[in-house]
Each structure stands twice: as C-alpha cells, then as structure tokens.
Amino acid sequence: MTSVKKIVLWFMSPLTALVLLFGYHTSTSSASSAAAAGGNASAEAPASTGTTGTSSTGSSSGSSSSSGAASSSAAPSSSASSAATTTVTGTAASTRWGPVQVQITVAGGKVTAVKVLEQPDSNGRDQEINAQALPILVQETLKAQSAKIDMVSGATYTSDGYITSLQSALDKAGL
C-alpha cells in the first residue's frame, strides 16, 4: 500500500507544481496587465465616477469629471429650482487592502453621481482590480438608487467597503 501512495505522490507533485506556477500572479505581471488594459479602464473610470448616469469614454480624467460636475449642478437648477443638488460623503470603510470612501450627489431625491474618493491602490493588483470593479459598482448604484447592489466577483473587499461607505452616504442624505 505504501508503494501505491508513493507512486501517486510522485505523479501528483509535478502536476501540483504546474498548477501553482500557472495560477500565481505577480505584481509585476499585474502591473503590465493593468497598463495594457488600463487604457480602457482608466478612460471609463472617470466617466462612470462622474456625474452622468451613462457609461461613456472620457477624453481625460480631469476634463471628464469637471465637465460632468458642471453639467450635473447646472441641469437641476435650470430645470427646477425646488430640486436642490446635495453632495454627501460617506464614512471611509476600512478593508483588508485599504480604505474605501464614496461621495454621492443627490438631486430631486435621486443619486445622480457617485465619486470614489478613496480606494485601495498600494500595488498594481489593487489598481487593476479597482479599475474594473469601481465603474461597475458606480453604474449599479445609479441603476439601483440604493446600496442593494451585487458585489463584483474578484473584488470582494473593495465591493464590501464600497457598499458600506455608500450606505453611510445614503443615510446621511436621508435616502
């Protein structure tokens, strides 16, 4: 019986080593993946965290958020003077990889914009995950108009911190 165990172990060792080798992601390879995918992700992130409710690619992060903020505050005041625009910042939620803090803009009792003020970004892997997860979370928030949104697979800690901070902001806004 011992010889059978040794044979099985002998066959499984190289297989285990291959699985571990191909499953391991280094921060160097993640950073290069983030740089390769970052062109799309970074262009979408400002548009999603801006004040418009639709996803669109922005020309640059500075102009996207500033032009979106200007259009958001100008639209409610010109359409109806009774609908005040309020910006509320949620409490920073501590996660395993760093804090997550959300700021919402509310007009007419609806969330019109979500901006992520803090996010885990200490390494390339954090940046890669958040570049993909945060635009999805923002989009889901604008659709649901609440913190009852699905977590993003692969970004559990960020999603949990985002939802916690979002709920704090919604509570402060009275929504």
C-alpha positions in Angstrom: 0.0 0.0 0.0 2.9 2.4 0.7 4.3 2.0 -2.8 0.9 3.0 -4.3 0.9 6.1 -2.2 4.5 6.9 -3.3 3.6 6.4 -7.0 0.5 8.7 -6.7 2.5 11.3 -4.9 5.3 11.1 -7.5 2.7 11.7 -10.3 0.9 14.5 -8.4 3.9 16.5 -7.4 4.7 17.8 -10.9 1.0 18.4 -11.6 0.7 20.4 -8.4 3.8 22.4 -9.3 2.4 23.3 -12.7 -1.0 24.3 -11.3 0.7 26.6 -8.8 3.0 28.0 -11.3 0.3 29.0 -13.8 -2.1 30.2 -11.1 0.4 32.6 -9.5 0.1 36.2 -10.4 2.9 38.5 -9.6 2.5 42.2 -9.0 4.9 42.8 -12.0 2.7 40.9 -14.4 -0.4 42.5 -12.9 1.1 45.9 -13.4 1.8 45.2 -17.0 -1.7 43.8 -17.5 -3.1 46.8 -15.8 -1.1 49.1 -18.1 -2.3 47.1 -21.2 -5.9 47.1 -20.0 -5.6 50.4 -18.3 -6.2 52.5 -21.4 -9.8 51.4 -21.5 -10.3 51.0 -17.8 -8.9 54.4 -16.9 -10.8 56.1 -19.6 -14.1 54.6 -18.4 -13.5 55.1 -14.7 -13.8 58.9 -14.7 -16.9 58.8 -16.9 -18.5 56.3 -14.5 -17.5 58.1 -11.4 -18.5 61.4 -13.0 -22.0 62.8 -12.6 -23.7 61.4 -15.7 -25.8 58.3 -15.4 -24.5 56.7 -18.6 -21.2 55.0 -19.3 -19.1 56.7 -21.9 -15.5 57.1 -22.5 -14.0 60.4 -21.3 -11.2 62.3 -23.1 -9.2 62.8 -20.0 -9.8 62.3 -16.3 -9.6 66.0 -15.5 -12.0 67.2 -18.1 -14.5 64.3 -17.8 -15.1 64.9 -14.1 -15.1 68.6 -14.2 -17.4 68.9 -17.2 -19.7 66.2 -15.7 -19.9 68.0 -12.4 -20.7 71.3 -14.1 -23.5 69.7 -16.2 -24.9 68.0 -13.1 -25.2 71.0 -11.0 -26.4 73.2 -13.9 -29.1 70.8 -15.0 -31.2 70.6 -11.8 -31.0 74.3 -11.1 -32.1 75.2 -14.6 -34.9 72.7 -14.8 -36.5 73.1 -11.4 -35.5 75.4 -8.6 -37.1 73.2 -5.9 -34.7 70.3 -6.7 -31.6 71.1 -4.7 -28.4 69.3 -5.5 -26.6 68.0 -2.5 -23.2 66.3 -2.2 -22.7 63.9 0.7 -19.6 62.0 1.7 -19.9 58.6 3.2 -17.7 57.3 6.1 -14.4 55.7 4.9 -14.8 51.9 5.2 -11.7 50.0 6.3 -10.9 46.9 4.2 -8.1 44.4 4.3 -6.3 46.2 1.4 -7.1 49.8 2.4 -10.0 52.3 2.9 -12.8 52.8 0.5 -14.8 56.1 0.6 -17.7 57.2 -1.6 -19.2 60.6 -2.2 -22.7 60.9 -3.8 -24.5 63.7 -5.4 -28.3 63.8 -4.8 -30.8 65.8 -6.8 -34.5 65.5 -6.5 -34.3 62.6 -4.2 -32.2 60.6 -6.6 -28.5 59.7 -6.7 -27.2 61.4 -9.8 -23.5 60.8 -9.3 -21.0 58.7 -7.4 -17.4 59.5 -6.9 -14.9 57.2 -5.2 -12.7 59.4 -3.0 -10.5 56.6 -1.5 -9.7 53.1 -2.8 -7.0 50.5 -2.2 -4.2 51.3 -4.7 -1.0 50.4 -2.9 0.1 48.0 -5.7 -0.6 47.1 -9.3 -3.0 44.3 -8.5 -5.2 46.7 -6.4 -5.2 49.2 -9.2 -6.1 46.6 -11.8 -8.9 45.2 -9.7 -10.4 48.6 -8.8 -10.1 49.9 -12.4 -12.5 47.2 -13.4 -14.7 46.9 -10.3 -15.4 50.5 -9.3 -17.0 51.6 -12.6 -19.3 48.5 -12.3 -20.2 49.4 -8.7 -20.9 53.0 -9.6 -23.1 52.0 -12.6 -25.1 49.5 -10.4 -25.6 52.2 -7.7 -27.0 54.7 -10.3 -29.4 51.9 -11.5 -30.5 50.6 -8.1 -30.6 54.0 -6.4 -29.6 52.2 -3.2 -26.8 50.2 -1.6 -28.6 47.0 -2.5 -26.2 46.1 -5.3 -24.3 43.0 -6.2 -20.6 42.7 -5.3 -18.1 42.4 -8.1 -16.5 39.0 -8.4 -12.8 39.2 -7.7 -13.1 42.5 -5.8 -14.9 41.3 -2.7 -13.1 43.5 -0.2 -13.4 46.6 -2.4 -17.1 45.9 -3.1 -17.8 45.4 0.6 -16.1 48.7 1.5 -17.8 50.5 -1.3 -21.3 49.3 -0.2 -20.6 50.2 3.4 -19.4 53.7 2.6 -22.3 54.1 0.1 -24.9 53.1 2.7 -23.3 55.7 5.1 -23.6 58.4 2.4 -27.2 57.4 1.6 -28.1 57.5 5.3 -26.6 61.0 5.7 -28.6 62.1 2.6 -31.8 60.7 4.1 -32.4 58.3 1.2 
